[in-house]
Amino acid sequence: MDLHILSAGAAKGLVTALQQGFSADNGVGIQASFGAVGAMKEKLLAGAACDVIILTAALIEELTQKGHVLPGSSAPLGRVRTGIAVRAGEPLPDIADRQALSASLKAAKGIYFPDPQLATAGIHFANVLKQLGIYGEVEARLRPYPNGATAMRELAQSTGAQLIGCTQITEIKYTEGVALVGLLPKEFELSTVYSVAVCSKAANPGLARRFVELIAGAKSEALRAAGGFEF
C-alpha cells in the first residue's frame, strides 16, 4: 500500500526528509508529486490519486469548501518567505533595496525562477520585475521552470557566470549547491502560509492523518524551522 501525496514545491525538502521514517514506521510506500501549487491543484481536480495534499492555506480552504479536502483535517506547516539565491561560493549580489535589486537583476546573465503562471513565487517575481520596470530588459535572460525546486537545481548545476535565482526560501535552503542571498526587499516581500490536509478521496484516511500529524506536529518543528518555515 502506498500513501499518495500532492505537494507544493515549497515543501519538497520537508516531505523528502520525513518520508523514509514514516514509511518504515507504518509499513507503507510513499508516492509524492511536487510542483507549482496551481499544477498540484489541477492534478487533484483531474483525478490523480491523493491521500495528503500540501498547498497554500488559501487553496486548502478553497478545496475544503468544494469537497476535495476533509473538513477539519488541515494543519498549518508555517509561513514561507521569498528570497534571492546564487550558486554556492559565488559573490552575493546587493539586494538591499529597490535600486540594488534592480541593478543586480539587470547585471545577471540568467535569472532562474518558478513558473510565472502556476507557481506562487513565480507569479510574484514576474510582477516584481514589472514593478521595477525591467521586465522587458531582462526577459530574454529569464529561465522559468515548473517549480522553484527545479529552478534551484538547475541554477546549482549551471556553469555560467553572474547567474541569479528567486523562489521561496525553503526551496533555496533545501537545494544543495545554491546559497540564500537574502529576502526580497520589504516592499516586494511575499510571505505565504502553507497547510497540509487529508484528501476527501484518501484510500486510508487514518494513515493520511498520521502523516499530517507528523509533518505539521512538534516532531518536525525543528526540521521545518531549519528549512525556512516560520511559525
Backbone hydrogen bonds, N-H to C=O, Kabsch-Sander energy under -0.5 kcal/mol:
donor,donor_aa,acceptor,acceptor_aa,energy
3,L,29,G,-2.8
4,H,2,D,-0.6
5,I,3,L,-0.5
5,I,31,Q,-2.7
6,L,52,V,-2.3
7,S,5,I,-0.5
7,S,33,S,-2.8
8,A,54,I,-2.0
9,G,35,G,-1.7
11,A,8,A,-1.7
12,K,9,G,-1.7
15,V,11,A,-2.6
16,T,12,K,-2.7
17,A,13,G,-1.9
18,L,14,L,-1.3
19,Q,15,V,-2.1
20,Q,16,T,-0.6
22,F,18,L,-2.1
23,S,19,Q,-2.7
24,A,20,Q,-2.3
25,D,21,G,-2.4
26,N,22,F,-1.9
27,G,23,S,-1.5
28,V,23,S,-1.2
29,G,1,M,-2.2
31,Q,3,L,-2.6
32,A,30,I,-0.6
33,S,5,I,-2.7
35,G,7,S,-1.7
36,A,146,P,-0.6
38,G,118,L,-2.0
40,M,36,A,-2.4
41,K,37,V,-2.4
42,E,38,G,-2.0
43,K,39,A,-2.1
44,L,40,M,-2.1
45,L,41,K,-2.4
46,A,42,E,-1.7
47,G,44,L,-1.6
48,A,43,K,-2.4
51,D,4,H,-3.0
52,V,4,H,-2.1
53,I,197,A,-2.5
54,I,6,L,-2.6
55,L,195,S,-1.7
57,A,193,V,-2.9
60,I,56,T,-2.4
61,E,57,A,-2.2
62,E,58,A,-2.0
63,L,59,L,-2.7
64,T,60,I,-2.1
65,Q,61,E,-2.3
66,K,62,E,-1.4
67,G,64,T,-1.4
68,H,63,L,-2.7
69,V,63,L,-1.0
70,L,198,V,-2.6
73,S,70,L,-1.9
75,A,196,V,-2.3
77,L,194,Y,-3.1
78,G,194,Y,-1.2
79,R,230,E,-3.4
80,V,192,T,-3.0
82,T,190,L,-1.1
83,G,167,T,-2.9
84,I,182,G,-2.7
85,A,165,G,-2.6
86,V,179,A,-1.9
88,A,177,G,-2.5
90,E,87,R,-2.1
95,I,93,P,-0.5
101,L,97,D,-2.9
102,S,98,R,-2.4
103,A,99,Q,-2.3
104,S,100,A,-2.4
105,L,101,L,-2.4
106,K,102,S,-2.3
107,A,103,A,-1.5
108,A,104,S,-0.7
108,A,105,L,-0.6
109,K,162,Q,-3.6
110,G,162,Q,-0.9
111,I,141,R,-2.6
112,Y,110,G,-0.5
112,Y,164,I,-2.7
113,F,143,R,-1.7
115,D,145,Y,-1.6
119,A,115,D,-1.8
123,I,119,A,-2.9
124,H,120,T,-1.9
125,F,121,A,-2.9
126,A,122,G,-2.2
127,N,123,I,-1.5
128,V,124,H,-2.1
129,L,125,F,-2.3
130,K,126,A,-1.6
131,Q,127,N,-2.6
132,L,128,V,-2.3
133,G,129,L,-0.6
133,G,130,K,-0.6
134,I,129,L,-2.2
135,Y,129,L,-0.9
138,V,134,I,-2.1
139,E,135,Y,-1.4
141,R,138,V,-2.2
142,L,139,E,-1.5
143,R,111,I,-3.5
145,Y,113,F,-1.8
151,A,147,N,-2.1
152,M,148,G,-2.6
153,R,149,A,-2.1
154,E,150,T,-2.5
155,L,151,A,-2.0
156,A,152,M,-2.6
157,Q,153,R,-1.7
158,S,154,E,-0.7
158,S,155,L,-0.9
164,I,110,G,-2.3
165,G,85,A,-2.4
166,C,112,Y,-2.5
167,T,83,G,-1.6
169,I,81,R,-2.7
171,E,168,Q,-1.1
172,I,168,Q,-1.2
173,K,169,I,-3.0
174,Y,170,T,-1.9
175,T,172,I,-1.2
176,E,174,Y,-0.6
178,V,175,T,-1.3
179,A,86,V,-3.3
181,V,84,I,-3.0
181,V,179,A,-0.6
182,G,84,I,-1.1
184,L,82,T,-2.0
188,F,185,P,-2.3
189,E,186,K,-1.5
192,T,80,V,-3.0
194,Y,78,G,-2.4
195,S,55,L,-2.9
196,V,75,A,-2.7
197,A,53,I,-2.1
199,C,51,D,-2.3
200,S,68,H,-2.3
202,A,199,C,-1.7
208,A,204,N,-2.2
209,R,205,P,-2.5
210,R,206,G,-1.6
211,F,207,L,-1.8
212,V,208,A,-2.2
213,E,209,R,-2.6
214,L,210,R,-1.9
215,I,211,F,-2.8
216,A,212,V,-2.1
217,G,213,E,-0.8
220,S,217,G,-1.1
221,E,218,A,-1.0
224,R,220,S,-2.7
225,A,221,E,-2.5
226,A,222,A,-2.4
227,G,223,L,-1.5
228,G,224,R,-0.5
228,G,225,A,-1.1
229,F,224,R,-2.6
230,E,79,R,-2.5
